Amino acid sequence: MARYFFNIVENDHKIDTVGADYANPEIARMEAVRFAGEMLKSEPERVWKGAELRIEATDIWGTVLFTLLIAGVDAEALARHK
């Protein structure tokens, strides 16, 4: 088991100081997606703030192991529907 920390990167960093133990990186990746889903379920507007939302998974030394990127991007056609 290894400890993974899911840090939220937007305009500033929100550092996960607790982390969670997962058996392997594949499980940690799936948990990162679940973490993002729960966060966005309660705050869906975060996707549309103009900057991408990143969740960086790090190890106990702070090394970034993988990154989940979430961004909402309006197509040009949307302007015609306003």
PyMOL commands that set and color helices and strands:
alter all, ss='L'
color gray80, all
select helices_A, chain A and resi 25-42+44-48+76-81
alter helices_A, ss='H'
color red, helices_A
select strands_A, chain A and resi 2-9+13-14+20-22+53-58+64-70
alter strands_A, ss='S'
color yellow, strands_A
deselect
rebuild
show_as cartoon
